[in-house]
Amino acid sequence: MDNKLNIDKEQLGMRRKRTESSVTIAPESKEEQERTFPEGDKLFEKPKRKLTTKELPKSFRVSLETHTAISTLATIEDMKIYEVINMLIEEKVASLPSPKQKLVKNAVKQVLELKRNRE
């Protein structure tokens, strides 16, 4: 059973030489910006005790859905509602570009300085 077939590879569609593959160019990688908020540079000072109504003078209106979401987050995280709002604001400010972060930080610092000067 020594059958040797003489088959022309070109007739079968097989190539003798393969073409060289194209050169792949990796895209230039940009430096990733690390947008973290240092712990010492927080916008909000965490109170050492539960704040009273006098110490929380500002109020704002939100939809029922937003209030429910904030309340649920507060329950899940075992936090007060104002702590959840502070946390959300901190995260939002941390995601802003640097110039906008500075604007927000400076505005908060001014209010804190005014508050300290009154006391």
Phi and psi restraints in degrees (range 20) as a CNS / XPLOR table:
assign (resid 1 and name C) (resid 2 and name N)
       (resid 2 and name CA) (resid 2 and name C) 1.0 -104.6 20.0 2
assign (resid 2 and name N) (resid 2 and name CA)
       (resid 2 and name C) (resid 3 and name N) 1.0 64.5 20.0 2
assign (resid 2 and name C) (resid 3 and name N)
       (resid 3 and name CA) (resid 3 and name C) 1.0 -88.7 20.0 2
assign (resid 3 and name N) (resid 3 and name CA)
       (resid 3 and name C) (resid 4 and name N) 1.0 117.3 20.0 2
assign (resid 3 and name C) (resid 4 and name N)
       (resid 4 and name CA) (resid 4 and name C) 1.0 -114.0 20.0 2
assign (resid 4 and name N) (resid 4 and name CA)
       (resid 4 and name C) (resid 5 and name N) 1.0 121.2 20.0 2
assign (resid 4 and name C) (resid 5 and name N)
       (resid 5 and name CA) (resid 5 and name C) 1.0 -97.9 20.0 2
assign (resid 5 and name N) (resid 5 and name CA)
       (resid 5 and name C) (resid 6 and name N) 1.0 133.6 20.0 2
assign (resid 5 and name C) (resid 6 and name N)
       (resid 6 and name CA) (resid 6 and name C) 1.0 -94.8 20.0 2
assign (resid 6 and name N) (resid 6 and name CA)
       (resid 6 and name C) (resid 7 and name N) 1.0 94.4 20.0 2
assign (resid 6 and name C) (resid 7 and name N)
       (resid 7 and name CA) (resid 7 and name C) 1.0 -110.2 20.0 2
assign (resid 7 and name N) (resid 7 and name CA)
       (resid 7 and name C) (resid 8 and name N) 1.0 130.6 20.0 2
assign (resid 7 and name C) (resid 8 and name N)
       (resid 8 and name CA) (resid 8 and name C) 1.0 -79.6 20.0 2
assign (resid 8 and name N) (resid 8 and name CA)
       (resid 8 and name C) (resid 9 and name N) 1.0 119.5 20.0 2
assign (resid 8 and name C) (resid 9 and name N)
       (resid 9 and name CA) (resid 9 and name C) 1.0 -66.0 20.0 2
assign (resid 9 and name N) (resid 9 and name CA)
       (resid 9 and name C) (resid 10 and name N) 1.0 -29.6 20.0 2
assign (resid 9 and name C) (resid 10 and name N)
       (resid 10 and name CA) (resid 10 and name C) 1.0 -67.1 20.0 2
assign (resid 10 and name N) (resid 10 and name CA)
       (resid 10 and name C) (resid 11 and name N) 1.0 -32.1 20.0 2
assign (resid 10 and name C) (resid 11 and name N)
       (resid 11 and name CA) (resid 11 and name C) 1.0 -70.1 20.0 2
assign (resid 11 and name N) (resid 11 and name CA)
       (resid 11 and name C) (resid 12 and name N) 1.0 -29.6 20.0 2
assign (resid 11 and name C) (resid 12 and name N)
       (resid 12 and name CA) (resid 12 and name C) 1.0 -82.2 20.0 2
assign (resid 12 and name N) (resid 12 and name CA)
       (resid 12 and name C) (resid 13 and name N) 1.0 -7.1 20.0 2
assign (resid 12 and name C) (resid 13 and name N)
       (resid 13 and name CA) (resid 13 and name C) 1.0 91.0 20.0 2
assign (resid 13 and name N) (resid 13 and name CA)
       (resid 13 and name C) (resid 14 and name N) 1.0 11.9 20.0 2
assign (resid 13 and name C) (resid 14 and name N)
       (resid 14 and name CA) (resid 14 and name C) 1.0 -89.9 20.0 2
assign (resid 14 and name N) (resid 14 and name CA)
       (resid 14 and name C) (resid 15 and name N) 1.0 140.4 20.0 2
assign (resid 14 and name C) (resid 15 and name N)
       (resid 15 and name CA) (resid 15 and name C) 1.0 -92.0 20.0 2
assign (resid 15 and name N) (resid 15 and name CA)
       (resid 15 and name C) (resid 16 and name N) 1.0 146.0 20.0 2
assign (resid 15 and name C) (resid 16 and name N)
       (resid 16 and name CA) (resid 16 and name C) 1.0 -82.6 20.0 2
assign (resid 16 and name N) (resid 16 and name CA)
       (resid 16 and name C) (resid 17 and name N) 1.0 -44.3 20.0 2
assign (resid 16 and name C) (resid 17 and name N)
       (resid 17 and name CA) (resid 17 and name C) 1.0 -118.5 20.0 2
assign (resid 17 and name N) (resid 17 and name CA)
       (resid 17 and name C) (resid 18 and name N) 1.0 135.2 20.0 2
assign (resid 17 and name C) (resid 18 and name N)
       (resid 18 and name CA) (resid 18 and name C) 1.0 -90.2 20.0 2
assign (resid 18 and name N) (resid 18 and name CA)
       (resid 18 and name C) (resid 19 and name N) 1.0 148.5 20.0 2
assign (resid 18 and name C) (resid 19 and name N)
       (resid 19 and name CA) (resid 19 and name C) 1.0 -76.1 20.0 2
assign (resid 19 and name N) (resid 19 and name CA)
       (resid 19 and name C) (resid 20 and name N) 1.0 151.9 20.0 2
assign (resid 19 and name C) (resid 20 and name N)
       (resid 20 and name CA) (resid 20 and name C) 1.0 -73.5 20.0 2
assign (resid 20 and name N) (resid 20 and name CA)
       (resid 20 and name C) (resid 21 and name N) 1.0 143.3 20.0 2
assign (resid 20 and name C) (resid 21 and name N)
       (resid 21 and name CA) (resid 21 and name C) 1.0 -74.7 20.0 2
assign (resid 21 and name N) (resid 21 and name CA)
       (resid 21 and name C) (resid 22 and name N) 1.0 152.9 20.0 2
assign (resid 21 and name C) (resid 22 and name N)
       (resid 22 and name CA) (resid 22 and name C) 1.0 -72.1 20.0 2
assign (resid 22 and name N) (resid 22 and name CA)
       (resid 22 and name C) (resid 23 and name N) 1.0 156.2 20.0 2
assign (resid 22 and name C) (resid 23 and name N)
       (resid 23 and name CA) (resid 23 and name C) 1.0 -78.9 20.0 2
assign (resid 23 and name N) (resid 23 and name CA)
       (resid 23 and name C) (resid 24 and name N) 1.0 128.6 20.0 2
assign (resid 23 and name C) (resid 24 and name N)
       (resid 24 and name CA) (resid 24 and name C) 1.0 -93.5 20.0 2
assign (resid 24 and name N) (resid 24 and name CA)
       (resid 24 and name C) (resid 25 and name N) 1.0 133.0 20.0 2
assign (resid 24 and name C) (resid 25 and name N)
       (resid 25 and name CA) (resid 25 and name C) 1.0 -109.5 20.0 2
assign (resid 25 and name N) (resid 25 and name CA)
       (resid 25 and name C) (resid 26 and name N) 1.0 122.3 20.0 2
assign (resid 25 and name C) (resid 26 and name N)
       (resid 26 and name CA) (resid 26 and name C) 1.0 -75.5 20.0 2
assign (resid 26 and name N) (resid 26 and name CA)
       (resid 26 and name C) (resid 27 and name N) 1.0 137.6 20.0 2
assign (resid 26 and name C) (resid 27 and name N)
       (resid 27 and name CA) (resid 27 and name C) 1.0 -66.6 20.0 2
assign (resid 27 and name N) (resid 27 and name CA)
       (resid 27 and name C) (resid 28 and name N) 1.0 149.9 20.0 2
assign (resid 27 and name C) (resid 28 and name N)
       (resid 28 and name CA) (resid 28 and name C) 1.0 -66.4 20.0 2
assign (resid 28 and name N) (resid 28 and name CA)
       (resid 28 and name C) (resid 29 and name N) 1.0 133.7 20.0 2
assign (resid 28 and name C) (resid 29 and name N)
       (resid 29 and name CA) (resid 29 and name C) 1.0 -94.1 20.0 2
assign (resid 29 and name N) (resid 29 and name CA)
       (resid 29 and name C) (resid 30 and name N) 1.0 135.4 20.0 2
assign (resid 29 and name C) (resid 30 and name N)
       (resid 30 and name CA) (resid 30 and name C) 1.0 -92.3 20.0 2
assign (resid 30 and name N) (resid 30 and name CA)
       (resid 30 and name C) (resid 31 and name N) 1.0 155.3 20.0 2
assign (resid 30 and name C) (resid 31 and name N)
       (resid 31 and name CA) (resid 31 and name C) 1.0 -69.0 20.0 2
assign (resid 31 and name N) (resid 31 and name CA)
       (resid 31 and name C) (resid 32 and name N) 1.0 135.0 20.0 2
assign (resid 31 and name C) (resid 32 and name N)
       (resid 32 and name CA) (resid 32 and name C) 1.0 -80.6 20.0 2
assign (resid 32 and name N) (resid 32 and name CA)
       (resid 32 and name C) (resid 33 and name N) 1.0 135.7 20.0 2
assign (resid 32 and name C) (resid 33 and name N)
       (resid 33 and name CA) (resid 33 and name C) 1.0 -84.9 20.0 2
assign (resid 33 and name N) (resid 33 and name CA)
       (resid 33 and name C) (resid 34 and name N) 1.0 127.3 20.0 2
assign (resid 33 and name C) (resid 34 and name N)
       (resid 34 and name CA) (resid 34 and name C) 1.0 -93.1 20.0 2
assign (resid 34 and name N) (resid 34 and name CA)
       (resid 34 and name C) (resid 35 and name N) 1.0 109.8 20.0 2
assign (resid 34 and name C) (resid 35 and name N)
       (resid 35 and name CA) (resid 35 and name C) 1.0 -105.5 20.0 2
assign (resid 35 and name N) (resid 35 and name CA)
       (resid 35 and name C) (resid 36 and name N) 1.0 79.9 20.0 2
assign (resid 35 and name C) (resid 36 and name N)
       (resid 36 and name CA) (resid 36 and name C) 1.0 -114.4 20.0 2
assign (resid 36 and name N) (resid 36 and name CA)
       (resid 36 and name C) (resid 37 and name N) 1.0 156.4 20.0 2
assign (resid 36 and name C) (resid 37 and name N)
       (resid 37 and name CA) (resid 37 and name C) 1.0 -103.8 20.0 2
assign (resid 37 and name N) (resid 37 and name CA)
       (resid 37 and name C) (resid 38 and name N) 1.0 116.9 20.0 2
assign (resid 37 and name C) (resid 38 and name N)
       (resid 38 and name CA) (resid 38 and name C) 1.0 -62.7 20.0 2
assign (resid 38 and name N) (resid 38 and name CA)
       (resid 38 and name C) (resid 39 and name N) 1.0 144.9 20.0 2
assign (resid 38 and name C) (resid 39 and name N)
       (resid 39 and name CA) (resid 39 and name C) 1.0 -61.2 20.0 2
assign (resid 39 and name N) (resid 39 and name CA)
       (resid 39 and name C) (resid 40 and name N) 1.0 -36.0 20.0 2
assign (resid 39 and name C) (resid 40 and name N)
       (resid 40 and name CA) (resid 40 and name C) 1.0 -75.2 20.0 2
assign (resid 40 and name N) (resid 40 and name CA)
       (resid 40 and name C) (resid 41 and name N) 1.0 -12.9 20.0 2
assign (resid 40 and name C) (resid 41 and name N)
       (resid 41 and name CA) (resid 41 and name C) 1.0 -110.0 20.0 2
assign (resid 41 and name N) (resid 41 and name CA)
       (resid 41 and name C) (resid 42 and name N) 1.0 36.4 20.0 2
assign (resid 41 and name C) (resid 42 and name N)
       (resid 42 and name CA) (resid 42 and name C) 1.0 -70.7 20.0 2
assign (resid 42 and name N) (resid 42 and name CA)
       (resid 42 and name C) (resid 43 and name N) 1.0 148.1 20.0 2
assign (resid 42 and name C) (resid 43 and name N)
       (resid 43 and name CA) (resid 43 and name C) 1.0 -72.0 20.0 2
assign (resid 43 and name N) (resid 43 and name CA)
       (resid 43 and name C) (resid 44 and name N) 1.0 -38.1 20.0 2
assign (resid 43 and name C) (resid 44 and name N)
       (resid 44 and name CA) (resid 44 and name C) 1.0 -112.8 20.0 2
assign (resid 44 and name N) (resid 44 and name CA)
       (resid 44 and name C) (resid 45 and name N) 1.0 132.6 20.0 2
assign (resid 44 and name C) (resid 45 and name N)
       (resid 45 and name CA) (resid 45 and name C) 1.0 -81.8 20.0 2
assign (resid 45 and name N) (resid 45 and name CA)
       (resid 45 and name C) (resid 46 and name N) 1.0 129.7 20.0 2
assign (resid 45 and name C) (resid 46 and name N)
       (resid 46 and name CA) (resid 46 and name C) 1.0 -75.1 20.0 2
assign (resid 46 and name N) (resid 46 and name CA)
       (resid 46 and name C) (resid 47 and name N) 1.0 123.5 20.0 2
assign (resid 46 and name C) (resid 47 and name N)
       (resid 47 and name CA) (resid 47 and name C) 1.0 -68.3 20.0 2
assign (resid 47 and name N) (resid 47 and name CA)
       (resid 47 and name C) (resid 48 and name N) 1.0 147.6 20.0 2
assign (resid 47 and name C) (resid 48 and name N)
       (resid 48 and name CA) (resid 48 and name C) 1.0 -81.7 20.0 2
assign (resid 48 and name N) (resid 48 and name CA)
       (resid 48 and name C) (resid 49 and name N) 1.0 -17.5 20.0 2
assign (resid 48 and name C) (resid 49 and name N)
       (resid 49 and name CA) (resid 49 and name C) 1.0 -139.0 20.0 2
assign (resid 49 and name N) (resid 49 and name CA)
       (resid 49 and name C) (resid 50 and name N) 1.0 173.7 20.0 2
assign (resid 49 and name C) (resid 50 and name N)
       (resid 50 and name CA) (resid 50 and name C) 1.0 -67.2 20.0 2
assign (resid 50 and name N) (resid 50 and name CA)
       (resid 50 and name C) (resid 51 and name N) 1.0 130.8 20.0 2
assign (resid 50 and name C) (resid 51 and name N)
       (resid 51 and name CA) (resid 51 and name C) 1.0 -79.1 20.0 2
assign (resid 51 and name N) (resid 51 and name CA)
       (resid 51 and name C) (resid 52 and name N) 1.0 145.5 20.0 2
assign (resid 51 and name C) (resid 52 and name N)
       (resid 52 and name CA) (resid 52 and name C) 1.0 -94.5 20.0 2
assign (resid 52 and name N) (resid 52 and name CA)
       (resid 52 and name C) (resid 53 and name N) 1.0 174.2 20.0 2
assign (resid 52 and name C) (resid 53 and name N)
       (resid 53 and name CA) (resid 53 and name C) 1.0 -62.9 20.0 2
assign (resid 53 and name N) (resid 53 and name CA)
       (resid 53 and name C) (resid 54 and name N) 1.0 -35.9 20.0 2
assign (resid 53 and name C) (resid 54 and name N)
       (resid 54 and name CA) (resid 54 and name C) 1.0 -63.9 20.0 2
assign (resid 54 and name N) (resid 54 and name CA)
       (resid 54 and name C) (resid 55 and name N) 1.0 -33.6 20.0 2
assign (resid 54 and name C) (resid 55 and name N)
       (resid 55 and name CA) (resid 55 and name C) 1.0 -82.3 20.0 2
assign (resid 55 and name N) (resid 55 and name CA)
       (resid 55 and name C) (resid 56 and name N) 1.0 -9.5 20.0 2
assign (resid 55 and name C) (resid 56 and name N)
       (resid 56 and name CA) (resid 56 and name C) 1.0 -120.4 20.0 2
assign (resid 56 and name N) (resid 56 and name CA)
       (resid 56 and name C) (resid 57 and name N) 1.0 68.8 20.0 2
assign (resid 56 and name C) (resid 57 and name N)
       (resid 57 and name CA) (resid 57 and name C) 1.0 -72.9 20.0 2
assign (resid 57 and name N) (resid 57 and name CA)
       (resid 57 and name C) (resid 58 and name N) 1.0 -23.2 20.0 2
assign (resid 57 and name C) (resid 58 and name N)
       (resid 58 and name CA) (resid 58 and name C) 1.0 -91.7 20.0 2
assign (resid 58 and name N) (resid 58 and name CA)
       (resid 58 and name C) (resid 59 and name N) 1.0 142.1 20.0 2
assign (resid 58 and name C) (resid 59 and name N)
       (resid 59 and name CA) (resid 59 and name C) 1.0 -133.2 20.0 2
assign (resid 59 and name N) (resid 59 and name CA)
       (resid 59 and name C) (resid 60 and name N) 1.0 159.0 20.0 2
assign (resid 59 and name C) (resid 60 and name N)
       (resid 60 and name CA) (resid 60 and name C) 1.0 -147.6 20.0 2
assign (resid 60 and name N) (resid 60 and name CA)
       (resid 60 and name C) (resid 61 and name N) 1.0 156.4 20.0 2
assign (resid 60 and name C) (resid 61 and name N)
       (resid 61 and name CA) (resid 61 and name C) 1.0 -97.4 20.0 2
assign (resid 61 and name N) (resid 61 and name CA)
       (resid 61 and name C) (resid 62 and name N) 1.0 136.2 20.0 2
assign (resid 61 and name C) (resid 62 and name N)
       (resid 62 and name CA) (resid 62 and name C) 1.0 -132.2 20.0 2
assign (resid 62 and name N) (resid 62 and name CA)
       (resid 62 and name C) (resid 63 and name N) 1.0 162.1 20.0 2
assign (resid 62 and name C) (resid 63 and name N)
       (resid 63 and name CA) (resid 63 and name C) 1.0 -68.5 20.0 2
assign (resid 63 and name N) (resid 63 and name CA)
       (resid 63 and name C) (resid 64 and name N) 1.0 161.9 20.0 2
assign (resid 63 and name C) (resid 64 and name N)
       (resid 64 and name CA) (resid 64 and name C) 1.0 -60.2 20.0 2
assign (resid 64 and name N) (resid 64 and name CA)
       (resid 64 and name C) (resid 65 and name N) 1.0 -39.0 20.0 2
assign (resid 64 and name C) (resid 65 and name N)
       (resid 65 and name CA) (resid 65 and name C) 1.0 -63.8 20.0 2
assign (resid 65 and name N) (resid 65 and name CA)
       (resid 65 and name C) (resid 66 and name N) 1.0 -43.0 20.0 2
assign (resid 65 and name C) (resid 66 and name N)
       (resid 66 and name CA) (resid 66 and name C) 1.0 -65.6 20.0 2
assign (resid 66 and name N) (resid 66 and name CA)
       (resid 66 and name C) (resid 67 and name N) 1.0 -42.9 20.0 2
assign (resid 66 and name C) (resid 67 and name N)
       (resid 67 and name CA) (resid 67 and name C) 1.0 -63.0 20.0 2
assign (resid 67 and name N) (resid 67 and name CA)
       (resid 67 and name C) (resid 68 and name N) 1.0 -41.2 20.0 2
assign (resid 67 and name C) (resid 68 and name N)
       (resid 68 and name CA) (resid 68 and name C) 1.0 -63.6 20.0 2
assign (resid 68 and name N) (resid 68 and name CA)
       (resid 68 and name C) (resid 69 and name N) 1.0 -42.2 20.0 2
assign (resid 68 and name C) (resid 69 and name N)
       (resid 69 and name CA) (resid 69 and name C) 1.0 -63.8 20.0 2
assign (resid 69 and name N) (resid 69 and name CA)
       (resid 69 and name C) (resid 70 and name N) 1.0 -43.9 20.0 2
assign (resid 69 and name C) (resid 70 and name N)
       (resid 70 and name CA) (resid 70 and name C) 1.0 -64.9 20.0 2
assign (resid 70 and name N) (resid 70 and name CA)
       (resid 70 and name C) (resid 71 and name N) 1.0 -43.8 20.0 2
assign (resid 70 and name C) (resid 71 and name N)
       (resid 71 and name CA) (resid 71 and name C) 1.0 -62.3 20.0 2
assign (resid 71 and name N) (resid 71 and name CA)
       (resid 71 and name C) (resid 72 and name N) 1.0 -41.1 20.0 2
assign (resid 71 and name C) (resid 72 and name N)
       (resid 72 and name CA) (resid 72 and name C) 1.0 -65.6 20.0 2
assign (resid 72 and name N) (resid 72 and name CA)
       (resid 72 and name C) (resid 73 and name N) 1.0 -43.1 20.0 2
assign (resid 72 and name C) (resid 73 and name N)
       (resid 73 and name CA) (resid 73 and name C) 1.0 -60.1 20.0 2
assign (resid 73 and name N) (resid 73 and name CA)
       (resid 73 and name C) (resid 74 and name N) 1.0 -41.3 20.0 2
assign (resid 73 and name C) (resid 74 and name N)
       (resid 74 and name CA) (resid 74 and name C) 1.0 -62.9 20.0 2
assign (resid 74 and name N) (resid 74 and name CA)
       (resid 74 and name C) (resid 75 and name N) 1.0 -40.6 20.0 2
assign (resid 74 and name C) (resid 75 and name N)
       (resid 75 and name CA) (resid 75 and name C) 1.0 -67.4 20.0 2
assign (resid 75 and name N) (resid 75 and name CA)
       (resid 75 and name C) (resid 76 and name N) 1.0 -45.7 20.0 2
assign (resid 75 and name C) (resid 76 and name N)
       (resid 76 and name CA) (resid 76 and name C) 1.0 -62.6 20.0 2
assign (resid 76 and name N) (resid 76 and name CA)
       (resid 76 and name C) (resid 77 and name N) 1.0 -44.4 20.0 2
assign (resid 76 and name C) (resid 77 and name N)
       (resid 77 and name CA) (resid 77 and name C) 1.0 -85.5 20.0 2
assign (resid 77 and name N) (resid 77 and name CA)
       (resid 77 and name C) (resid 78 and name N) 1.0 -1.7 20.0 2
assign (resid 77 and name C) (resid 78 and name N)
       (resid 78 and name CA) (resid 78 and name C) 1.0 55.9 20.0 2
assign (resid 78 and name N) (resid 78 and name CA)
       (resid 78 and name C) (resid 79 and name N) 1.0 53.1 20.0 2
assign (resid 78 and name C) (resid 79 and name N)
       (resid 79 and name CA) (resid 79 and name C) 1.0 -130.7 20.0 2
assign (resid 79 and name N) (resid 79 and name CA)
       (resid 79 and name C) (resid 80 and name N) 1.0 166.5 20.0 2
assign (resid 79 and name C) (resid 80 and name N)
       (resid 80 and name CA) (resid 80 and name C) 1.0 -81.5 20.0 2
assign (resid 80 and name N) (resid 80 and name CA)
       (resid 80 and name C) (resid 81 and name N) 1.0 159.4 20.0 2
assign (resid 80 and name C) (resid 81 and name N)
       (resid 81 and name CA) (resid 81 and name C) 1.0 -59.8 20.0 2
assign (resid 81 and name N) (resid 81 and name CA)
       (resid 81 and name C) (resid 82 and name N) 1.0 -43.0 20.0 2
assign (resid 81 and name C) (resid 82 and name N)
       (resid 82 and name CA) (resid 82 and name C) 1.0 -66.1 20.0 2
assign (resid 82 and name N) (resid 82 and name CA)
       (resid 82 and name C) (resid 83 and name N) 1.0 -28.3 20.0 2
assign (resid 82 and name C) (resid 83 and name N)
       (resid 83 and name CA) (resid 83 and name C) 1.0 -69.7 20.0 2
assign (resid 83 and name N) (resid 83 and name CA)
       (resid 83 and name C) (resid 84 and name N) 1.0 -38.5 20.0 2
assign (resid 83 and name C) (resid 84 and name N)
       (resid 84 and name CA) (resid 84 and name C) 1.0 -65.3 20.0 2
assign (resid 84 and name N) (resid 84 and name CA)
       (resid 84 and name C) (resid 85 and name N) 1.0 -43.1 20.0 2
assign (resid 84 and name C) (resid 85 and name N)
       (resid 85 and name CA) (resid 85 and name C) 1.0 -63.0 20.0 2
assign (resid 85 and name N) (resid 85 and name CA)
       (resid 85 and name C) (resid 86 and name N) 1.0 -43.9 20.0 2
assign (resid 85 and name C) (resid 86 and name N)
       (resid 86 and name CA) (resid 86 and name C) 1.0 -59.0 20.0 2
assign (resid 86 and name N) (resid 86 and name CA)
       (resid 86 and name C) (resid 87 and name N) 1.0 -43.7 20.0 2
assign (resid 86 and name C) (resid 87 and name N)
       (resid 87 and name CA) (resid 87 and name C) 1.0 -61.5 20.0 2
assign (resid 87 and name N) (resid 87 and name CA)
       (resid 87 and name C) (resid 88 and name N) 1.0 -44.2 20.0 2
assign (resid 87 and name C) (resid 88 and name N)
       (resid 88 and name CA) (resid 88 and name C) 1.0 -64.5 20.0 2
assign (resid 88 and name N) (resid 88 and name CA)
       (resid 88 and name C) (resid 89 and name N) 1.0 -40.1 20.0 2
assign (resid 88 and name C) (resid 89 and name N)
       (resid 89 and name CA) (resid 89 and name C) 1.0 -66.2 20.0 2
assign (resid 89 and name N) (resid 89 and name CA)
       (resid 89 and name C) (resid 90 and name N) 1.0 -42.6 20.0 2
assign (resid 89 and name C) (resid 90 and name N)
       (resid 90 and name CA) (resid 90 and name C) 1.0 -58.0 20.0 2
assign (resid 90 and name N) (resid 90 and name CA)
       (resid 90 and name C) (resid 91 and name N) 1.0 -44.8 20.0 2
assign (resid 90 and name C) (resid 91 and name N)
       (resid 91 and name CA) (resid 91 and name C) 1.0 -64.8 20.0 2
assign (resid 91 and name N) (resid 91 and name CA)
       (resid 91 and name C) (resid 92 and name N) 1.0 -40.2 20.0 2
assign (resid 91 and name C) (resid 92 and name N)
       (resid 92 and name CA) (resid 92 and name C) 1.0 -65.3 20.0 2
assign (resid 92 and name N) (resid 92 and name CA)
       (resid 92 and name C) (resid 93 and name N) 1.0 -45.5 20.0 2
assign (resid 92 and name C) (resid 93 and name N)
       (resid 93 and name CA) (resid 93 and name C) 1.0 -64.7 20.0 2
assign (resid 93 and name N) (resid 93 and name CA)
       (resid 93 and name C) (resid 94 and name N) 1.0 -37.8 20.0 2
assign (resid 93 and name C) (resid 94 and name N)
       (resid 94 and name CA) (resid 94 and name C) 1.0 -63.9 20.0 2
assign (resid 94 and name N) (resid 94 and name CA)
       (resid 94 and name C) (resid 95 and name N) 1.0 -27.6 20.0 2
assign (resid 94 and name C) (resid 95 and name N)
       (resid 95 and name CA) (resid 95 and name C) 1.0 -86.8 20.0 2
assign (resid 95 and name N) (resid 95 and name CA)
       (resid 95 and name C) (resid 96 and name N) 1.0 -6.7 20.0 2
assign (resid 95 and name C) (resid 96 and name N)
       (resid 96 and name CA) (resid 96 and name C) 1.0 -76.4 20.0 2
assign (resid 96 and name N) (resid 96 and name CA)
       (resid 96 and name C) (resid 97 and name N) 1.0 157.6 20.0 2
assign (resid 96 and name C) (resid 97 and name N)
       (resid 97 and name CA) (resid 97 and name C) 1.0 -64.6 20.0 2
assign (resid 97 and name N) (resid 97 and name CA)
       (resid 97 and name C) (resid 98 and name N) 1.0 157.4 20.0 2
assign (resid 97 and name C) (resid 98 and name N)
       (resid 98 and name CA) (resid 98 and name C) 1.0 -53.6 20.0 2
assign (resid 98 and name N) (resid 98 and name CA)
       (resid 98 and name C) (resid 99 and name N) 1.0 -45.0 20.0 2
assign (resid 98 and name C) (resid 99 and name N)
       (resid 99 and name CA) (resid 99 and name C) 1.0 -61.5 20.0 2
assign (resid 99 and name N) (resid 99 and name CA)
       (resid 99 and name C) (resid 100 and name N) 1.0 -38.6 20.0 2
assign (resid 99 and name C) (resid 100 and name N)
       (resid 100 and name CA) (resid 100 and name C) 1.0 -70.9 20.0 2
assign (resid 100 and name N) (resid 100 and name CA)
       (resid 100 and name C) (resid 101 and name N) 1.0 -35.2 20.0 2
assign (resid 100 and name C) (resid 101 and name N)
       (resid 101 and name CA) (resid 101 and name C) 1.0 -59.8 20.0 2
assign (resid 101 and name N) (resid 101 and name CA)
       (resid 101 and name C) (resid 102 and name N) 1.0 -43.6 20.0 2
assign (resid 101 and name C) (resid 102 and name N)
       (resid 102 and name CA) (resid 102 and name C) 1.0 -62.6 20.0 2
assign (resid 102 and name N) (resid 102 and name CA)
       (resid 102 and name C) (resid 103 and name N) 1.0 -40.2 20.0 2
assign (resid 102 and name C) (resid 103 and name N)
       (resid 103 and name CA) (resid 103 and name C) 1.0 -59.6 20.0 2
assign (resid 103 and name N) (resid 103 and name CA)
       (resid 103 and name C) (resid 104 and name N) 1.0 -47.2 20.0 2
assign (resid 103 and name C) (resid 104 and name N)
       (resid 104 and name CA) (resid 104 and name C) 1.0 -65.5 20.0 2
assign (resid 104 and name N) (resid 104 and name CA)
       (resid 104 and name C) (resid 105 and name N) 1.0 -46.0 20.0 2
assign (resid 104 and name C) (resid 105 and name N)
       (resid 105 and name CA) (resid 105 and name C) 1.0 -60.5 20.0 2
assign (resid 105 and name N) (resid 105 and name CA)
       (resid 105 and name C) (resid 106 and name N) 1.0 -43.7 20.0 2
assign (resid 105 and name C) (resid 106 and name N)
       (resid 106 and name CA) (resid 106 and name C) 1.0 -64.4 20.0 2
assign (resid 106 and name N) (resid 106 and name CA)
       (resid 106 and name C) (resid 107 and name N) 1.0 -39.9 20.0 2
assign (resid 106 and name C) (resid 107 and name N)
       (resid 107 and name CA) (resid 107 and name C) 1.0 -63.3 20.0 2
assign (resid 107 and name N) (resid 107 and name CA)
       (resid 107 and name C) (resid 108 and name N) 1.0 -43.1 20.0 2
assign (resid 107 and name C) (resid 108 and name N)
       (resid 108 and name CA) (resid 108 and name C) 1.0 -66.8 20.0 2
assign (resid 108 and name N) (resid 108 and name CA)
       (resid 108 and name C) (resid 109 and name N) 1.0 -41.1 20.0 2
assign (resid 108 and name C) (resid 109 and name N)
       (resid 109 and name CA) (resid 109 and name C) 1.0 -62.4 20.0 2
assign (resid 109 and name N) (resid 109 and name CA)
       (resid 109 and name C) (resid 110 and name N) 1.0 -39.4 20.0 2
assign (resid 109 and name C) (resid 110 and name N)
       (resid 110 and name CA) (resid 110 and name C) 1.0 -61.8 20.0 2
assign (resid 110 and name N) (resid 110 and name CA)
       (resid 110 and name C) (resid 111 and name N) 1.0 -43.7 20.0 2
assign (resid 110 and name C) (resid 111 and name N)
       (resid 111 and name CA) (resid 111 and name C) 1.0 -64.6 20.0 2
assign (resid 111 and name N) (resid 111 and name CA)
       (resid 111 and name C) (resid 112 and name N) 1.0 -41.6 20.0 2
assign (resid 111 and name C) (resid 112 and name N)
       (resid 112 and name CA) (resid 112 and name C) 1.0 -63.6 20.0 2
assign (resid 112 and name N) (resid 112 and name CA)
       (resid 112 and name C) (resid 113 and name N) 1.0 -39.5 20.0 2
assign (resid 112 and name C) (resid 113 and name N)
       (resid 113 and name CA) (resid 113 and name C) 1.0 -65.3 20.0 2
assign (resid 113 and name N) (resid 113 and name CA)
       (resid 113 and name C) (resid 114 and name N) 1.0 -42.2 20.0 2
assign (resid 113 and name C) (resid 114 and name N)
       (resid 114 and name CA) (resid 114 and name C) 1.0 -61.9 20.0 2
assign (resid 114 and name N) (resid 114 and name CA)
       (resid 114 and name C) (resid 115 and name N) 1.0 -41.2 20.0 2
assign (resid 114 and name C) (resid 115 and name N)
       (resid 115 and name CA) (resid 115 and name C) 1.0 -63.2 20.0 2
assign (resid 115 and name N) (resid 115 and name CA)
       (resid 115 and name C) (resid 116 and name N) 1.0 -42.7 20.0 2
assign (resid 115 and name C) (resid 116 and name N)
       (resid 116 and name CA) (resid 116 and name C) 1.0 -67.4 20.0 2
assign (resid 116 and name N) (resid 116 and name CA)
       (resid 116 and name C) (resid 117 and name N) 1.0 -37.6 20.0 2
assign (resid 116 and name C) (resid 117 and name N)
       (resid 117 and name CA) (resid 117 and name C) 1.0 -66.9 20.0 2
assign (resid 117 and name N) (resid 117 and name CA)
       (resid 117 and name C) (resid 118 and name N) 1.0 -31.8 20.0 2
assign (resid 117 and name C) (resid 118 and name N)
       (resid 118 and name CA) (resid 118 and name C) 1.0 -70.2 20.0 2
assign (resid 118 and name N) (resid 118 and name CA)
       (resid 118 and name C) (resid 119 and name N) 1.0 -31.9 20.0 2
